[in-house]
C-alpha cells in the first residue's frame, strides 16, 4: 500500500526528532504525574469543565517544561523538544486517525462507535481528546485499548471513559503498573539524574491518578481478543517482551493496519531496548522473538507506533521486522553459546556484534548491554568469578586503603597512562581508587573529566546511544561541579 503524502509529512519530523525522543520517552514512561498542578483548582469540576481546565493546565505545564533548562551541549538536541511538538490530528486511512504529541492517541472510527488506542501523556491528553472528537468523530467510545502501563500511554485513559466503555489491556497490566508505582521514588530519582530538566519532585494530581485504571477485558500471552464493531474487525494481540510484560498491539485485518504502542520503540526498525538504564525489570528476548513471529505473520501494510509517525509499505515493514527478530535471536544465541563455552560476560560484551546483514541502529537499545542483560537474566548476579561477589563488601570499600598505599602521584600517572593508551574506562577504574582516597583530588577530577569526554566522543562517533550520552553528561556535570566546589 502506498501513501506517499503521509510519508512525506512524517519524514521530516522523524528525522528531526527521532534521536532526541528516546530519552524523554523513557523519562515519561514512569513519571506520570510530575507536573506543577494546583490540585484544588482542578478538583470537583464536571467533566466538560474538567477537560477544558486540564487542557489549559496542560498547556501551562508543557510551556513550563519547554521553557525550562535547555540542553545546549547535546548534539541530539533537547529532550524537552518533544513536548513542543504540535498536537494535531493526522489521518492514516479512512477510519484510522491519531493525535500527535509526546505519545500518540489513536482513534479508529466506526458507524457503531469508536475505539481509542492509548491515551497519551497526561498533560496532552485533554487536547488530543478534544481534537479527535472535533475533527474525527464524537460518537461514543466503546473501547479504550492500552498498549502497556507506561505513563505516556495511559495518562489520559480516565478522560476517555464513558458509560460502558470497555478497557482492554494485557493480563499483566495491573502487575506492571503495581511494580512501577511501588518503585516510583527509585525510578523517579534515576530518571531525574538522567534527565535533569524534570521537576525535582513528582507532582500529584488526584484528577489524573492513572493507577486506578482497571481493565475490564484482559488478554493473556498467546491469546487474541477479537471483536467486530460497525463492520470493522479488531484483534487485540498479546505481544510481551518488548517494553515490558504487558504489551498488546491492535491489528485491523481488513485495513492491514498494525497499531503497535512501543513494541518497536520510537523508530522502525531499531535494536530493541531489552535493558533500560533507568532500571526496569529485564525484558525477555525469547518472548520478544515469539511475539515478533506472530506479528510478522500478519502481513501489515502500515505500522502506527506510539511515538512519531507511521511506517508504510508491506515489504519494508516485513524486512524491518525480520531484521529485528533475527538480530535479537542472534544476540541471544551468541550469548548463550558464550555462556556454555565458559566465557565471561565481559568477553561476550566485547565480542558479540551484529553481522552486517542484521545491522540496526542502537541509539535506543544496544547490543553489548543486551548481552549483559541476557547473561544476567539467565544466570542472575553471581558471575562465578570471585568469592567477594557473595558478600556485601564491594571492592570500593578498600579503595581508600589502596589509594593510601599507592599514593596519589602513582595513581594519577597510571590514569594518565591509560588515557594515552586510549583506555578511558581503565583510567576511570584507577581514578575511582584515587578519589576514594581524596574526593577533592583536583588532578584526579581533571583526569576523570578527560576520560568522560573521551567516552562521550566515542559514543557520539559510535552507536550514539542516547542513554549512554545522558549518563556521561550527568557524570561530566558532577565532575565539574566537584572541581569548582573546591574550597
Ligand atoms: Zn512510550
Boltz pocket constraint, residues with backbone or C-beta under 6 A from the ligand:
constraints:
  - pocket:
      binder: B
      contacts: [[A, 25], [A, 29], [A, 103], [A, 150], [A, 152], [A, 153], [A, 262], [A, 306], [A, 307]]
      max_distance: 6.0
